[in-house]
Amino acid sequence: MKRRSVLLAALAAAAASSGTAMAARKPAGPGKRVVVYYQTQYTNGTYVSPLALTERNTGVTDVLVAAVHLNDLNGPYAPVHLNDDPPHSAKYDRMWRDLKTMQGKGVHVLAMIGGAAPGSFTRLDNEFDTYYPLLRDFIRRYDLDGVDLDVEEDMSLAGIERVISALRADFGADFLITLAPVGSALKGGGNLSGFDYDALYRSRGGDIAWFNAQFYNGWGRMNSTADYDAIIARGLIPASKVVAGTLTSPANGGSGYVGMTTLKSTLRALTAKHPGFGGVAGWEYFNSAPGGTAAPWRWAAEVSSVLRRRAA
């Protein structure tokens, strides 16, 4: 279930006009993040392993497994799905083993919740006591380092605050809670989530590790620093908590793909302008340019080389 579509580009154009804590986890390390979304686990029937991201020493810091959905308990599907199947399906056994191996090498593994398929956050908003335990137990079962809350449906501010507070209470201070708003939502513009991100940051900013802001599909661009700069210039959310999200292939979204040469130029400029620059996130892994399906790990290696060089 792809979470980004041409429909979102049309929405952007319209918006422009108008329990018990777990054991201590690895804290997010200092420096810039290289975040990879990992949604396509199989392509043409062949398993896509993320292990090359560590085996090739790409510098990846976080892998976000997508997309997890909380289904209607009265419906025909299992209560929790990872894409089209329950997360305990045999098809995912190797994936969970690979991700555990990557955790052992210091990479954080998070689950992306929600995305373009609606329902998960409406259920958490309206029937929290029924659906939050499903999310909590899923996180525990797979020993995840965090969650990425990708709210692309209307949700109340009180509802998302309640989810964040429950996650922090259940999983402790080092558990990573990130969100994935469209870029314009962080500068007071177009928004898919319903609630106001300024208000959320003021009330729960201390619990939010960072935002994976979507700078594509009409909600922002990475062909220059302008859209990122506009967020930081407002003086509310620091650069250390804004990770610049971009498409890794023109096939992965409706619009806004930026080629590697331009992306590197923008990243260099961002690190020069914003010493605390949070890093970059790529949607998604399996076909990332320039390596494509044969070597998707190259995207992470390329962007990491820019960030490491600047940090040095």
C-alpha positions as CSV (number, residue, x, y, z in Angstrom):
1,M,0.0,0.0,0.0
2,K,1.9,3.0,-1.2
3,R,1.4,6.0,1.1
4,R,2.1,8.7,-1.4
5,S,0.1,9.4,-4.5
6,V,-0.8,11.9,-7.1
7,L,-3.9,12.6,-5.1
8,L,-1.7,14.2,-2.4
9,A,-0.2,16.5,-4.9
10,A,-3.7,17.7,-5.8
11,L,-4.5,18.2,-2.1
12,A,-1.3,20.2,-1.7
13,A,-2.3,22.6,-4.4
14,A,-5.7,23.1,-2.8
15,A,-4.1,23.7,0.6
16,A,-1.7,26.3,-0.9
17,S,-4.6,28.4,-2.0
18,S,-6.4,28.5,1.2
19,G,1.7,-0.3,30.9
20,T,5.3,-1.0,32.1
21,A,8.4,0.6,30.7
22,M,10.7,-1.5,28.7
23,A,14.4,-1.9,29.4
24,A,16.6,1.0,28.4
25,R,17.0,1.5,24.7
26,K,19.8,2.9,22.6
27,P,19.4,6.6,22.7
28,A,19.4,8.5,19.4
29,G,23.0,9.4,18.9
30,P,24.3,12.9,18.2
31,G,24.8,14.1,14.6
32,K,22.7,14.0,11.5
33,R,20.3,11.2,10.7
34,V,20.1,9.0,7.6
35,V,16.6,7.6,7.7
36,V,15.3,5.0,5.3
37,Y,11.7,4.0,4.9
38,Y,11.4,0.3,4.2
39,Q,7.9,-0.5,2.8
40,T,8.4,-2.8,-0.1
41,Q,9.7,-6.1,1.4
42,Y,9.0,-8.1,-1.8
43,T,9.2,-7.1,-5.4
44,N,8.2,-9.5,-8.1
45,G,8.0,-12.2,-5.5
46,T,11.6,-11.7,-4.4
47,Y,12.5,-10.7,-0.8
48,V,14.2,-7.3,-0.5
49,S,16.6,-7.4,2.5
50,P,17.7,-4.2,4.2
51,L,20.9,-5.8,5.4
52,A,23.1,-4.2,2.8
53,L,22.5,-0.9,4.5
54,T,24.8,-2.1,7.3
55,E,26.9,-4.6,5.4
56,R,27.9,-1.8,3.0
57,N,28.6,0.6,5.9
58,T,26.3,3.2,4.4
59,G,25.9,5.3,7.5
60,V,22.2,4.6,7.9
61,T,21.0,5.5,11.4
62,D,17.3,4.6,11.3
63,V,15.1,2.1,9.3
64,L,11.4,2.7,9.4
65,V,9.3,-0.4,8.6
66,A,6.1,0.6,6.8
67,A,3.2,0.6,6.8
68,V,1.5,-0.7,10.0
69,H,-2.3,-0.4,10.1
70,L,-4.8,-0.9,12.9
71,N,-7.9,-2.5,11.4
72,D,-11.5,-2.5,12.4
73,L,-11.9,-5.3,15.0
74,N,-15.3,-6.1,13.4
75,G,-13.9,-6.3,9.9
76,P,-12.6,-9.2,7.8
77,Y,-8.9,-8.6,8.5
78,A,-6.5,-9.2,11.4
79,P,-6.4,-6.3,13.8
80,V,-2.8,-5.4,13.0
81,H,-1.4,-5.5,9.5
82,L,2.0,-4.7,8.0
83,N,0.9,-3.7,4.5
84,D,-1.3,-6.5,3.3
85,D,-0.6,-9.2,5.9
86,P,-0.3,-9.6,9.7
87,P,3.2,-8.8,10.9
88,H,3.6,-12.4,12.2
89,S,3.0,-13.8,8.8
90,A,5.7,-16.3,7.7
91,K,6.6,-14.0,4.8
92,Y,8.0,-11.5,7.3
93,D,10.1,-13.9,9.4
94,R,13.3,-13.2,7.5
95,M,12.7,-9.5,7.6
96,W,12.3,-9.4,11.4
97,R,15.5,-11.4,11.7
98,D,17.4,-9.0,9.4
99,L,16.1,-6.0,11.3
100,K,17.2,-7.6,14.6
101,T,20.7,-8.0,13.1
102,M,20.7,-4.4,12.1
103,Q,19.7,-3.3,15.6
104,G,22.7,-5.2,16.9
105,K,24.9,-3.0,14.7
106,G,23.4,0.2,16.3
107,V,20.7,1.0,13.7
108,H,17.3,2.0,15.2
109,V,14.3,0.1,13.9
110,L,11.0,1.9,14.0
111,A,7.6,1.1,12.7
112,M,5.7,3.6,10.5
113,I,2.1,3.7,11.6
114,G,-0.7,4.9,9.3
115,G,0.2,6.7,6.0
116,A,-2.2,7.1,3.1
117,A,-4.5,4.2,4.1
118,P,-7.0,5.8,6.5
119,G,-8.4,4.4,9.7
120,S,-5.6,3.7,12.2
121,F,-5.5,7.2,13.7
122,T,-9.3,7.6,13.6
123,R,-9.5,4.5,15.7
124,L,-6.8,5.7,18.1
125,D,-8.6,9.0,18.4
126,N,-12.1,7.7,19.0
127,E,-11.6,4.2,20.6
128,F,-8.2,4.6,22.3
129,D,-8.7,2.0,25.0
130,T,-9.6,-0.6,22.3
131,Y,-6.9,0.1,19.7
132,Y,-3.9,1.5,21.6
133,P,-3.2,-1.9,23.3
134,L,-2.9,-3.4,19.8
135,L,-0.2,-0.9,18.9
136,R,1.6,-1.3,22.3
137,D,1.7,-5.1,22.1
138,F,2.9,-5.0,18.5
139,I,5.8,-2.8,19.6
140,R,6.7,-5.1,22.4
141,R,6.5,-8.2,20.4
142,Y,9.1,-7.0,17.8
143,D,11.2,-5.0,20.3
144,L,11.1,-1.9,18.3
145,D,13.2,1.2,19.0
146,G,10.4,3.6,18.2
147,V,7.4,4.5,16.0
148,D,6.9,7.0,13.2
149,L,3.4,8.4,13.4
150,D,2.3,9.3,9.9
151,V,-1.1,10.9,10.4
152,E,-2.7,11.4,7.0
153,E,-6.3,11.7,8.2
154,D,-8.2,14.0,10.5
155,M,-7.2,13.5,14.2
156,S,-7.8,15.7,17.2
157,L,-4.9,17.4,19.0
158,A,-6.0,15.8,22.2
159,G,-6.0,12.4,20.5
160,I,-2.4,12.6,19.2
161,E,-1.2,14.0,22.5
162,R,-2.8,11.0,24.3
163,V,-1.0,8.5,21.9
164,I,2.3,10.2,22.5
165,S,1.9,10.3,26.2
166,A,0.9,6.7,26.4
167,L,3.9,5.6,24.3
168,R,6.3,7.6,26.5
169,A,4.8,6.1,29.7
170,D,4.9,2.6,28.4
171,F,8.3,2.6,26.7
172,G,10.5,5.0,28.6
173,A,12.6,8.0,27.8
174,D,14.8,6.5,25.1
175,F,11.9,5.2,23.0
176,L,11.9,7.2,19.7
177,I,8.7,8.9,18.8
178,T,8.7,10.6,15.4
179,L,6.0,12.1,13.2
180,A,5.9,12.5,9.4
181,P,4.0,15.7,8.5
182,V,4.0,17.2,5.1
183,G,6.6,20.0,5.1
184,S,4.2,22.8,4.8
185,A,2.5,21.7,8.1
186,L,5.6,22.7,10.0
187,K,5.4,26.3,8.7
188,G,1.7,26.9,9.3
189,G,0.6,25.8,5.8
190,G,-1.2,22.8,4.2
191,N,-1.7,19.9,6.6
192,L,-3.1,16.3,6.2
193,S,-3.4,15.5,9.9
194,G,-6.2,17.7,11.2
195,F,-4.4,19.0,14.3
196,D,-2.0,21.9,14.4
197,Y,1.7,21.0,14.6
198,D,2.7,24.2,16.3
199,A,0.3,23.4,19.1
200,L,1.5,19.8,19.3
201,Y,5.1,20.9,19.5
202,R,4.4,23.3,22.2
203,S,2.7,20.6,24.3
204,R,4.7,17.5,23.4
205,G,7.9,18.7,21.8
206,G,10.0,17.2,24.5
207,D,8.6,13.8,23.7
208,I,9.1,14.1,19.9
209,A,12.5,12.9,18.8
210,W,12.2,14.5,15.3
211,F,9.9,15.1,12.4
212,N,10.4,13.3,9.1
213,A,9.0,16.2,7.1
214,Q,7.7,15.4,3.6
215,F,9.3,17.8,1.0
216,Y,7.6,16.3,-2.1
217,N,4.2,15.9,-3.8
218,G,3.6,19.6,-3.6
219,W,4.2,20.0,0.1
220,G,7.8,21.2,-0.3
221,R,10.9,20.7,-2.4
222,M,14.5,19.7,-1.9
223,N,15.8,21.4,-5.0
224,S,16.9,24.3,-2.7
225,T,17.0,25.0,1.0
226,A,14.0,27.5,0.8
227,D,11.2,25.3,2.2
228,Y,13.4,23.9,5.0
229,D,14.7,27.3,5.9
230,A,11.1,28.7,6.2
231,I,10.4,26.1,9.0
232,I,13.5,27.0,11.0
233,A,13.0,30.7,10.5
234,R,9.8,30.6,12.5
235,G,11.8,29.9,15.6
236,L,9.7,27.2,17.1
237,I,11.0,23.8,15.9
238,P,14.9,23.6,15.9
239,A,16.8,22.2,12.9
240,S,17.9,19.3,15.0
241,K,14.3,18.0,15.0
242,V,13.5,18.5,11.4
243,V,14.7,15.7,9.1
244,A,14.3,16.5,5.4
245,G,12.2,13.8,3.7
246,T,12.6,13.3,0.0
247,L,11.8,10.7,-2.7
248,T,14.5,8.2,-3.5
249,S,13.1,7.5,-7.0
250,P,10.8,9.4,-9.4
251,A,8.6,6.2,-9.3
252,N,7.9,6.7,-5.5
253,G,5.6,9.7,-5.5
254,G,3.5,12.0,-7.6
255,S,6.0,14.8,-7.9
256,G,9.0,16.4,-6.3
257,Y,11.8,13.9,-7.0
258,V,15.2,15.5,-6.8
259,G,18.2,13.8,-8.4
260,M,21.2,12.9,-6.4
261,T,23.5,15.8,-7.6
262,T,20.9,18.4,-6.7
263,L,20.0,16.6,-3.4
264,K,23.7,16.6,-2.3
265,S,24.0,20.3,-3.1
266,T,20.9,21.1,-1.0
267,L,22.2,18.9,1.9
268,R,25.6,20.7,1.8
269,A,23.8,24.0,1.9
270,L,21.6,23.0,4.8
271,T,24.4,21.7,6.9
272,A,26.2,25.0,6.3
273,K,23.2,27.1,7.2
274,H,22.0,25.0,10.1
275,P,24.8,23.4,12.2
276,G,22.2,21.3,14.0
277,F,20.6,20.1,10.8
278,G,18.6,16.9,11.6
279,G,19.5,14.9,8.5
280,V,17.6,13.3,5.6
281,A,14.9,10.6,5.1
282,G,14.3,8.7,1.9
283,W,11.0,7.3,0.8
284,E,11.6,4.4,0.0
285,Y,14.3,1.8,0.0
286,F,13.8,-1.0,-2.5
287,N,14.3,1.0,-5.8
288,S,16.4,3.9,-4.5
289,A,18.5,5.8,-7.1
290,P,21.2,5.8,-8.1
291,G,21.6,2.0,-7.5
292,G,18.0,1.1,-8.3
293,T,16.7,-2.3,-7.3
294,A,20.1,-3.9,-7.8
295,A,21.8,-1.7,-5.2
296,P,19.3,0.4,-3.3
297,W,21.7,0.9,-0.4
298,R,23.7,3.4,-2.5
299,W,21.2,6.2,-1.8
300,A,22.0,6.0,1.9
301,A,25.7,5.8,1.2
302,E,25.7,8.8,-1.1
303,V,23.7,11.1,1.3
304,S,25.7,9.9,4.3
305,S,29.0,10.8,2.6
306,V,27.8,14.4,2.3
307,L,26.6,14.6,5.9
308,R,29.7,12.9,7.3
309,R,32.1,15.1,5.3
310,R,30.4,18.2,6.6
311,A,30.4,17.0,10.2
312,A,34.1,16.3,10.0
